Amino acid sequence: MTFLEAFTKYGPDVERIAQALKITPPEADRLVNELMDRRYEKRAQYCRRPA
């Protein structure tokens, strides 16, 4: 299972993602934060475009 598959299945539940990927919870938390930051930046850039 990939990280994106686990995130899609479990949402931002760090413990379940860590268990599914067999990684530590802090590592899963870092991956979730990176994904959410990228999504936020993408939305923020879209909203900043001039009309």
Backbone atoms as SQL, in Angstrom:
CREATE TABLE atoms (id INTEGER PRIMARY KEY, chain TEXT, resi INTEGER, resn TEXT, atom TEXT, x REAL, y REAL, z REAL);
INSERT INTO atoms VALUES
  (1, 'A', 1, 'MET', 'N', 0.850, -1.173, 0.000),
  (2, 'A', 1, 'MET', 'CA', 0.000, 0.000, 0.000),
  (3, 'A', 1, 'MET', 'C', 0.898, 1.238, 0.000),
  (4, 'A', 2, 'THR', 'N', 0.549, 2.206, -0.814),
  (5, 'A', 2, 'THR', 'CA', 1.307, 3.449, -0.863),
  (6, 'A', 2, 'THR', 'C', 0.738, 4.436, 0.146),
  (7, 'A', 3, 'PHE', 'N', 1.471, 5.504, 0.370),
  (8, 'A', 3, 'PHE', 'CA', 0.994, 6.522, 1.304),
  (9, 'A', 3, 'PHE', 'C', -0.322, 7.124, 0.837),
  (10, 'A', 4, 'LEU', 'N', -0.425, 7.455, -0.443),
  (11, 'A', 4, 'LEU', 'CA', -1.662, 8.063, -0.939),
  (12, 'A', 4, 'LEU', 'C', -2.852, 7.123, -0.811),
  (13, 'A', 5, 'GLU', 'N', -2.646, 5.840, -1.022),
  (14, 'A', 5, 'GLU', 'CA', -3.726, 4.871, -0.824),
  (15, 'A', 5, 'GLU', 'C', -4.156, 4.835, 0.641),
  (16, 'A', 6, 'ALA', 'N', -3.173, 4.832, 1.541),
  (17, 'A', 6, 'ALA', 'CA', -3.488, 4.812, 2.971),
  (18, 'A', 6, 'ALA', 'C', -4.185, 6.103, 3.385),
  (19, 'A', 7, 'PHE', 'N', -3.739, 7.230, 2.865),
  (20, 'A', 7, 'PHE', 'CA', -4.357, 8.513, 3.209),
  (21, 'A', 7, 'PHE', 'C', -5.797, 8.555, 2.700),
  (22, 'A', 8, 'THR', 'N', -6.025, 8.030, 1.496),
  (23, 'A', 8, 'THR', 'CA', -7.371, 7.990, 0.940),
  (24, 'A', 8, 'THR', 'C', -8.277, 7.101, 1.788),
  (25, 'A', 9, 'LYS', 'N', -7.740, 5.991, 2.238),
  (26, 'A', 9, 'LYS', 'CA', -8.543, 5.030, 3.007),
  (27, 'A', 9, 'LYS', 'C', -8.794, 5.495, 4.440),
  (28, 'A', 10, 'TYR', 'N', -7.772, 6.053, 5.109),
  (29, 'A', 10, 'TYR', 'CA', -7.868, 6.379, 6.529),
  (30, 'A', 10, 'TYR', 'C', -7.962, 7.874, 6.830),
  (31, 'A', 11, 'GLY', 'N', -7.819, 8.705, 5.816),
  (32, 'A', 11, 'GLY', 'CA', -7.821, 10.138, 6.079),
  (33, 'A', 11, 'GLY', 'C', -6.557, 10.526, 6.813),
  (34, 'A', 12, 'PRO', 'N', -6.589, 11.603, 7.582),
  (35, 'A', 12, 'PRO', 'CA', -5.373, 12.038, 8.276),
  (36, 'A', 12, 'PRO', 'C', -5.126, 11.309, 9.602),
  (37, 'A', 13, 'ASP', 'N', -5.593, 10.066, 9.731),
  (38, 'A', 13, 'ASP', 'CA', -5.380, 9.272, 10.943),
  (39, 'A', 13, 'ASP', 'C', -3.952, 8.722, 10.937),
  (40, 'A', 14, 'VAL', 'N', -3.083, 9.404, 11.630),
  (41, 'A', 14, 'VAL', 'CA', -1.647, 9.098, 11.615),
  (42, 'A', 14, 'VAL', 'C', -1.372, 7.685, 12.112),
  (43, 'A', 15, 'GLU', 'N', -2.026, 7.271, 13.168),
  (44, 'A', 15, 'GLU', 'CA', -1.772, 5.945, 13.737),
  (45, 'A', 15, 'GLU', 'C', -2.129, 4.829, 12.751),
  (46, 'A', 16, 'ARG', 'N', -3.264, 4.937, 12.097),
  (47, 'A', 16, 'ARG', 'CA', -3.683, 3.890, 11.156),
  (48, 'A', 16, 'ARG', 'C', -2.802, 3.889, 9.917),
  (49, 'A', 17, 'ILE', 'N', -2.406, 5.066, 9.446),
  (50, 'A', 17, 'ILE', 'CA', -1.502, 5.136, 8.290),
  (51, 'A', 17, 'ILE', 'C', -0.165, 4.498, 8.643),
  (52, 'A', 18, 'ALA', 'N', 0.352, 4.827, 9.816),
  (53, 'A', 18, 'ALA', 'CA', 1.631, 4.259, 10.255),
  (54, 'A', 18, 'ALA', 'C', 1.547, 2.737, 10.331),
  (55, 'A', 19, 'GLN', 'N', 0.455, 2.244, 10.861),
  (56, 'A', 19, 'GLN', 'CA', 0.271, 0.798, 10.976),
  (57, 'A', 19, 'GLN', 'C', 0.169, 0.152, 9.592),
  (58, 'A', 20, 'ALA', 'N', -0.569, 0.761, 8.685),
  (59, 'A', 20, 'ALA', 'CA', -0.748, 0.204, 7.345),
  (60, 'A', 20, 'ALA', 'C', 0.560, 0.184, 6.560),
  (61, 'A', 21, 'LEU', 'N', 1.383, 1.211, 6.748),
  (62, 'A', 21, 'LEU', 'CA', 2.639, 1.315, 6.000),
  (63, 'A', 21, 'LEU', 'C', 3.834, 0.732, 6.733),
  (64, 'A', 22, 'LYS', 'N', 3.592, 0.289, 7.977),
  (65, 'A', 22, 'LYS', 'CA', 4.655, -0.272, 8.824),
  (66, 'A', 22, 'LYS', 'C', 5.801, 0.730, 9.018),
  (67, 'A', 23, 'ILE', 'N', 5.413, 1.973, 9.338),
  (68, 'A', 23, 'ILE', 'CA', 6.383, 3.021, 9.655),
  (69, 'A', 23, 'ILE', 'C', 6.018, 3.585, 11.022),
  (70, 'A', 24, 'THR', 'N', 6.868, 4.441, 11.549),
  (71, 'A', 24, 'THR', 'CA', 6.594, 5.026, 12.862),
  (72, 'A', 24, 'THR', 'C', 5.553, 6.138, 12.736),
  (73, 'A', 25, 'PRO', 'N', 4.773, 6.374, 13.796),
  (74, 'A', 25, 'PRO', 'CA', 3.791, 7.460, 13.748),
  (75, 'A', 25, 'PRO', 'C', 4.388, 8.835, 13.448),
  (76, 'A', 26, 'PRO', 'N', 5.571, 9.184, 13.985),
  (77, 'A', 26, 'PRO', 'CA', 6.133, 10.487, 13.617),
  (78, 'A', 26, 'PRO', 'C', 6.423, 10.615, 12.122),
  (79, 'A', 27, 'GLU', 'N', 6.852, 9.527, 11.494),
  (80, 'A', 27, 'GLU', 'CA', 7.112, 9.557, 10.054),
  (81, 'A', 27, 'GLU', 'C', 5.801, 9.713, 9.289),
  (82, 'A', 28, 'ALA', 'N', 4.765, 9.007, 9.718),
  (83, 'A', 28, 'ALA', 'CA', 3.452, 9.132, 9.080),
  (84, 'A', 28, 'ALA', 'C', 2.917, 10.552, 9.259),
  (85, 'A', 29, 'ASP', 'N', 3.124, 11.130, 10.429),
  (86, 'A', 29, 'ASP', 'CA', 2.673, 12.499, 10.700),
  (87, 'A', 29, 'ASP', 'C', 3.370, 13.484, 9.771),
  (88, 'A', 30, 'ARG', 'N', 4.661, 13.282, 9.552),
  (89, 'A', 30, 'ARG', 'CA', 5.419, 14.151, 8.651),
  (90, 'A', 30, 'ARG', 'C', 4.872, 14.060, 7.228),
  (91, 'A', 31, 'LEU', 'N', 4.567, 12.847, 6.790),
  (92, 'A', 31, 'LEU', 'CA', 4.026, 12.662, 5.440),
  (93, 'A', 31, 'LEU', 'C', 2.646, 13.305, 5.297),
  (94, 'A', 32, 'VAL', 'N', 1.799, 13.151, 6.303),
  (95, 'A', 32, 'VAL', 'CA', 0.469, 13.768, 6.274),
  (96, 'A', 32, 'VAL', 'C', 0.602, 15.287, 6.223),
  (97, 'A', 33, 'ASN', 'N', 1.490, 15.834, 7.050),
  (98, 'A', 33, 'ASN', 'CA', 1.687, 17.286, 7.069),
  (99, 'A', 33, 'ASN', 'C', 2.201, 17.798, 5.726),
  (100, 'A', 34, 'GLU', 'N', 3.130, 17.081, 5.120),
  (101, 'A', 34, 'GLU', 'CA', 3.644, 17.494, 3.808),
  (102, 'A', 34, 'GLU', 'C', 2.533, 17.515, 2.768),
  (103, 'A', 35, 'LEU', 'N', 1.706, 16.475, 2.759),
  (104, 'A', 35, 'LEU', 'CA', 0.613, 16.409, 1.790),
  (105, 'A', 35, 'LEU', 'C', -0.377, 17.545, 2.004),
  (106, 'A', 36, 'MET', 'N', -0.741, 17.782, 3.242),
  (107, 'A', 36, 'MET', 'CA', -1.710, 18.832, 3.536),
  (108, 'A', 36, 'MET', 'C', -1.127, 20.215, 3.225),
  (109, 'A', 37, 'ASP', 'N', 0.163, 20.412, 3.488),
  (110, 'A', 37, 'ASP', 'CA', 0.809, 21.686, 3.145),
  (111, 'A', 37, 'ASP', 'C', 0.816, 21.916, 1.633),
  (112, 'A', 38, 'ARG', 'N', 1.126, 20.851, 0.860),
  (113, 'A', 38, 'ARG', 'CA', 1.122, 20.980, -0.600),
  (114, 'A', 38, 'ARG', 'C', -0.271, 21.321, -1.116),
  (115, 'A', 39, 'ARG', 'N', -1.282, 20.687, -0.565),
  (116, 'A', 39, 'ARG', 'CA', -2.656, 20.971, -0.985),
  (117, 'A', 39, 'ARG', 'C', -3.041, 22.407, -0.645),
  (118, 'A', 40, 'TYR', 'N', -2.628, 22.881, 0.528),
  (119, 'A', 40, 'TYR', 'CA', -2.936, 24.253, 0.927),
  (120, 'A', 40, 'TYR', 'C', -2.247, 25.245, -0.010),
  (121, 'A', 41, 'GLU', 'N', -0.967, 25.011, -0.303),
  (122, 'A', 41, 'GLU', 'CA', -0.229, 25.910, -1.187),
  (123, 'A', 41, 'GLU', 'C', -0.865, 25.958, -2.575),
  (124, 'A', 42, 'LYS', 'N', -1.304, 24.816, -3.059),
  (125, 'A', 42, 'LYS', 'CA', -1.945, 24.775, -4.372),
  (126, 'A', 42, 'LYS', 'C', -3.233, 25.604, -4.364),
  (127, 'A', 43, 'ARG', 'N', -4.037, 25.468, -3.325),
  (128, 'A', 43, 'ARG', 'CA', -5.269, 26.258, -3.215),
  (129, 'A', 43, 'ARG', 'C', -4.957, 27.736, -3.055),
  (130, 'A', 44, 'ALA', 'N', -3.960, 28.073, -2.263),
  (131, 'A', 44, 'ALA', 'CA', -3.595, 29.458, -2.024),
  (132, 'A', 44, 'ALA', 'C', -3.104, 30.122, -3.313),
  (133, 'A', 45, 'GLN', 'N', -2.320, 29.408, -4.105),
  (134, 'A', 45, 'GLN', 'CA', -1.841, 29.958, -5.374),
  (135, 'A', 45, 'GLN', 'C', -2.989, 30.164, -6.336),
  (136, 'A', 46, 'TYR', 'N', -3.934, 29.262, -6.361),
  (137, 'A', 46, 'TYR', 'CA', -5.081, 29.385, -7.241),
  (138, 'A', 46, 'TYR', 'C', -5.903, 30.607, -6.868),
  (139, 'A', 47, 'CYS', 'N', -6.059, 30.854, -5.589),
  (140, 'A', 47, 'CYS', 'CA', -6.871, 31.992, -5.124),
  (141, 'A', 47, 'CYS', 'C', -6.156, 33.331, -5.336),
  (142, 'A', 48, 'ARG', 'N', -4.823, 33.329, -5.429),
  (143, 'A', 48, 'ARG', 'CA', -4.069, 34.575, -5.594),
  (144, 'A', 48, 'ARG', 'C', -3.993, 35.043, -7.038),
  (145, 'A', 49, 'ARG', 'N', -4.426, 34.232, -7.982),
  (146, 'A', 49, 'ARG', 'CA', -4.346, 34.629, -9.385),
  (147, 'A', 49, 'ARG', 'C', -5.230, 35.822, -9.656),
  (148, 'A', 50, 'PRO', 'N', -4.725, 36.775, -10.449),
  (149, 'A', 50, 'PRO', 'CA', -5.567, 37.947, -10.779),
  (150, 'A', 50, 'PRO', 'C', -6.748, 37.519, -11.640),
  (151, 'A', 51, 'ALA', 'N', -7.836, 38.259, -11.476),
  (152, 'A', 51, 'ALA', 'CA', -9.061, 37.914, -12.211),
  (153, 'A', 51, 'ALA', 'C', -8.975, 38.327, -13.666);
